Amino acid sequence: MALTKSERRIRIKRRIRKNISGTAVRPRLSVFRSNKNIYAQLINDDDRVTILSVSSKDKGIIEKTDINKIQQAQLVGTTIGEKAKEAGVELVVFDRGGYLYHGRVKALAESARTAGLKF
């Protein structure tokens, strides 16, 4: 029997996560994408702590109602890049969370790169 879309994504996510993990020096930039919003977190897997998180529900981003979801993802990427710089983080490991590197996930990653994150 074929896998459902969510089962397939979870299988890919597990395959990715067994190879990457975040540290204090190089945290993991984890992306979660829902139908309406997108979320990004910097995670230190050694200490099991979230360093910072940004989502499209944050105050500065949700106020902009005339933008589409890709533009929201770009704003989330630039915001997490700027906040990471303030927190002293420059190198990260990118965790696409089982999603294809396409569309909103790609927009978030590229805008985080332009904001100063290296991965």
C-alpha atoms as a printed R data frame, in Angstrom:
    type eleno elety resid chain resno      x      y      z
1   ATOM     1    CA   MET     A     1  0.000  0.000  0.000
2   ATOM     2    CA   ALA     A     2  1.265  3.467 -0.846
3   ATOM     3    CA   LEU     A     3  2.261  5.957  1.807
4   ATOM     4    CA   THR     A     4  0.186  9.021  2.451
5   ATOM     5    CA   LYS     A     5  1.753 12.425  1.917
6   ATOM     6    CA   SER     A     6  2.274 13.022  5.640
7   ATOM     7    CA   GLU     A     7  3.753  9.531  6.219
8   ATOM     8    CA   ARG     A     8  6.171 10.107  3.344
9   ATOM     9    CA   ARG     A     9  7.269 13.472  4.790
10  ATOM    10    CA   ILE     A    10  7.812 11.964  8.239
11  ATOM    11    CA   ARG     A    11  9.912  9.166  6.736
12  ATOM    12    CA   ILE     A    12 12.083 11.683  4.866
13  ATOM    13    CA   LYS     A    13 12.319 13.848  8.003
14  ATOM    14    CA   ARG     A    14 13.634 10.910 10.048
15  ATOM    15    CA   ARG     A    15 16.171 10.086  7.342
16  ATOM    16    CA   ILE     A    16 17.451 13.676  7.409
17  ATOM    17    CA   ARG     A    17 17.498 13.968 11.217
18  ATOM    18    CA   LYS     A    18 19.634 10.879 11.740
19  ATOM    19    CA   ASN     A    19 22.438 12.607  9.824
20  ATOM    20    CA   ILE     A    20 22.262 16.185 11.133
21  ATOM    21    CA   SER     A    21 22.089 17.727 14.573
22  ATOM    22    CA   GLY     A    22 22.641 21.155 16.013
23  ATOM    23    CA   THR     A    23 25.278 22.186 18.517
24  ATOM    24    CA   ALA     A    24 25.873 25.342 20.506
25  ATOM    25    CA   VAL     A    25 28.396 26.531 17.912
26  ATOM    26    CA   ARG     A    26 26.350 25.452 14.891
27  ATOM    27    CA   PRO     A    27 22.633 25.123 15.725
28  ATOM    28    CA   ARG     A    28 20.044 23.481 13.524
29  ATOM    29    CA   LEU     A    29 17.727 25.749 11.530
30  ATOM    30    CA   SER     A    30 14.504 23.754 11.540
31  ATOM    31    CA   VAL     A    31 11.632 24.649  9.208
32  ATOM    32    CA   PHE     A    32  7.989 23.691  9.652
33  ATOM    33    CA   ARG     A    33  5.460 24.573  7.003
34  ATOM    34    CA   SER     A    34  1.712 24.443  7.488
35  ATOM    35    CA   ASN     A    35 -0.944 25.366  4.957
36  ATOM    36    CA   LYS     A    36 -1.226 28.923  6.259
37  ATOM    37    CA   ASN     A    37  2.017 29.677  8.127
38  ATOM    38    CA   ILE     A    38  5.722 28.904  8.195
39  ATOM    39    CA   TYR     A    39  7.907 28.522 11.278
40  ATOM    40    CA   ALA     A    40 11.687 28.533 11.744
41  ATOM    41    CA   GLN     A    41 13.686 27.643 14.857
42  ATOM    42    CA   LEU     A    42 17.337 27.583 15.821
43  ATOM    43    CA   ILE     A    43 17.822 24.482 17.967
44  ATOM    44    CA   ASN     A    44 20.768 23.251 20.032
45  ATOM    45    CA   ASP     A    45 20.274 19.479 20.033
46  ATOM    46    CA   ASP     A    46 23.109 18.823 22.489
47  ATOM    47    CA   ASP     A    47 21.378 20.765 25.270
48  ATOM    48    CA   ARG     A    48 17.881 20.176 23.838
49  ATOM    49    CA   VAL     A    49 17.051 23.871 23.861
50  ATOM    50    CA   THR     A    50 15.538 26.226 21.299
51  ATOM    51    CA   ILE     A    51 17.757 29.287 20.916
52  ATOM    52    CA   LEU     A    52 15.209 31.398 19.062
53  ATOM    53    CA   SER     A    53 12.173 31.027 16.858
54  ATOM    54    CA   VAL     A    54 10.364 33.105 14.265
55  ATOM    55    CA   SER     A    55  7.071 32.466 12.510
56  ATOM    56    CA   SER     A    56  4.758 34.140 10.071
57  ATOM    57    CA   LYS     A    57  2.443 34.726 13.043
58  ATOM    58    CA   ASP     A    58  4.887 37.192 14.621
59  ATOM    59    CA   LYS     A    59  3.729 40.760 15.078
60  ATOM    60    CA   GLY     A    60  5.719 42.441 12.313
61  ATOM    61    CA   ILE     A    61  4.873 39.828  9.701
62  ATOM    62    CA   ILE     A    62  1.192 39.140 10.400
63  ATOM    63    CA   GLU     A    63  0.353 42.850 10.114
64  ATOM    64    CA   LYS     A    64  1.245 42.750  6.415
65  ATOM    65    CA   THR     A    65 -1.925 41.381  4.855
66  ATOM    66    CA   ASP     A    66 -1.168 42.205  1.225
67  ATOM    67    CA   ILE     A    67  1.704 39.712  0.803
68  ATOM    68    CA   ASN     A    68  1.597 36.122 -0.359
69  ATOM    69    CA   LYS     A    69  3.008 33.049  1.403
70  ATOM    70    CA   ILE     A    70  6.383 33.114 -0.379
71  ATOM    71    CA   GLN     A    71  6.886 36.727  0.674
72  ATOM    72    CA   GLN     A    72  5.936 35.725  4.229
73  ATOM    73    CA   ALA     A    73  8.590 33.003  4.118
74  ATOM    74    CA   GLN     A    74 11.160 35.534  2.907
75  ATOM    75    CA   LEU     A    75 10.307 37.843  5.814
76  ATOM    76    CA   VAL     A    76 10.628 34.941  8.270
77  ATOM    77    CA   GLY     A    77 14.035 34.072  6.768
78  ATOM    78    CA   THR     A    78 15.380 37.600  7.013
79  ATOM    79    CA   THR     A    79 14.005 37.982 10.543
80  ATOM    80    CA   ILE     A    80 15.602 34.766 11.781
81  ATOM    81    CA   GLY     A    81 18.864 35.753 10.099
82  ATOM    82    CA   GLU     A    82 18.895 39.131 11.838
83  ATOM    83    CA   LYS     A    83 17.942 37.676 15.229
84  ATOM    84    CA   ALA     A    84 20.604 34.983 14.883
85  ATOM    85    CA   LYS     A    85 23.243 37.641 14.203
86  ATOM    86    CA   GLU     A    86 22.139 39.478 17.350
87  ATOM    87    CA   ALA     A    87 22.411 36.207 19.313
88  ATOM    88    CA   GLY     A    88 25.927 35.629 17.952
89  ATOM    89    CA   VAL     A    89 25.074 32.741 15.638
90  ATOM    90    CA   GLU     A    90 26.500 32.770 12.131
91  ATOM    91    CA   LEU     A    91 26.859 29.101 11.127
92  ATOM    92    CA   VAL     A    92 23.803 26.815 11.068
93  ATOM    93    CA   VAL     A    93 22.792 23.393  9.784
94  ATOM    94    CA   PHE     A    94 19.674 23.567  7.609
95  ATOM    95    CA   ASP     A    95 16.880 21.096  8.371
96  ATOM    96    CA   ARG     A    96 14.177 21.275  5.727
97  ATOM    97    CA   GLY     A    97 11.939 19.010  7.800
98  ATOM    98    CA   GLY     A    98 11.133 16.515  5.066
99  ATOM    99    CA   TYR     A    99  9.804 19.161  2.695
100 ATOM   100    CA   LEU     A   100 11.176 19.621 -0.790
101 ATOM   101    CA   TYR     A   101 13.714 22.417 -1.178
102 ATOM   102    CA   HIS     A   102 11.261 24.362 -3.275
103 ATOM   103    CA   GLY     A   103  8.830 27.243 -2.928
104 ATOM   104    CA   ARG     A   104  8.416 28.597  0.599
105 ATOM   105    CA   VAL     A   105 11.203 26.488  2.121
106 ATOM   106    CA   LYS     A   106 13.642 27.673 -0.545
107 ATOM   107    CA   ALA     A   107 12.530 31.295 -0.131
108 ATOM   108    CA   LEU     A   108 13.097 31.106  3.628
109 ATOM   109    CA   ALA     A   109 16.542 29.541  3.213
110 ATOM   110    CA   GLU     A   110 17.746 32.015  0.594
111 ATOM   111    CA   SER     A   111 16.536 35.047  2.547
112 ATOM   112    CA   ALA     A   112 18.238 33.693  5.694
113 ATOM   113    CA   ARG     A   113 21.450 33.405  3.670
114 ATOM   114    CA   THR     A   114 21.160 36.985  2.455
115 ATOM   115    CA   ALA     A   115 20.555 38.100  6.045
116 ATOM   116    CA   GLY     A   116 23.942 36.660  7.030
117 ATOM   117    CA   LEU     A   117 23.470 33.007  8.005
118 ATOM   118    CA   LYS     A   118 25.887 30.510  6.517
119 ATOM   119    CA   PHE     A   119 24.850 26.938  5.739
